[in-house]
Amino acid sequence: MQKIPINLAAPGMMLAKPVTKENGMTIMAEGMELTESLISRLESMKIERITVKGNPVDMGGAGSGTKWGERLERLDVLFRKHPKDKWMMRVKGRMGQYFQIKAAAQEAKAKAIQAAMAADDEPDEPVESEG
């Protein structure tokens, strides 16, 4: 199972955990298969992350060069004095997961903006008139 930013979700992915609102209300049940319309609906509800089955998104180098990626890279320095403290290492691990998700989301958003701008820059094909 993998927690991913909603903007990296793709049709066909299966939910590993239910999606809930802040008040605890379940929006989508575990095991549901995502579609374009469901993903759009989650985005419109301001859902930031979901947990999907398997590991469909490679986030190994995700977000390098983003502010969240920079924070992820600094964790080793910030926790260097606590290598034997299991609780501090647990905090470091959780922060690392959080920063990785945020970095991947930021990178995906930037790519979507670039793609939209590139699509706007492409000239429309001329329409041939019948006659």
Order of alpha helices (4+ residues) and beta strands (2+ residues): beta-beta-beta-alpha-beta-alpha-alpha
